[in-house]
Amino acid sequence: MSEPEDKRPEQKFHLGRLLGFIFVVFLAVAIASAIIDWAVIGPLEGRAL
């Protein structure tokens, strides 16, 4: 009688998968922020802010 559970595995809550997804999104935002920071503030390093 475990067949209905096998048909819909997406109904189960996967904490590891959720944490992995959050980590990947966080990493992507951090990398994008670093690239934008380097591209925008990098040329301005010589100037007095």
C-alpha positions in Angstrom: 0.0 0.0 0.0 3.0 2.3 -0.3 2.3 2.8 -4.0 0.4 6.1 -3.7 3.4 7.6 -1.8 5.7 6.6 -4.7 3.5 8.3 -7.2 3.8 11.7 -5.5 7.2 12.1 -3.9 7.0 15.8 -4.4 4.4 16.0 -1.6 7.1 15.1 1.0 9.1 17.9 2.6 12.8 17.7 1.9 14.7 19.9 4.3 18.1 19.1 2.7 16.8 20.0 -0.7 15.3 23.2 0.6 18.5 24.2 2.4 20.5 23.4 -0.7 18.3 25.5 -2.9 18.5 28.4 -0.4 22.3 28.0 -0.3 22.6 28.1 -4.1 20.4 31.2 -4.3 22.4 32.9 -1.5 25.7 32.0 -3.3 24.5 33.3 -6.6 23.4 36.6 -5.0 26.7 36.9 -3.2 28.7 36.2 -6.4 26.6 38.7 -8.4 27.0 41.3 -5.6 30.8 40.8 -5.6 31.0 41.2 -9.4 28.9 44.3 -9.4 30.9 45.7 -6.5 34.1 45.1 -8.3 32.8 46.5 -11.6 31.3 49.7 -10.0 33.5 50.5 -7.1 36.8 49.1 -8.5 37.4 52.0 -10.9 36.5 54.5 -8.1 39.1 53.2 -5.6 41.5 56.0 -6.5 39.0 58.7 -5.8 38.3 60.2 -2.4 34.8 59.2 -1.3 
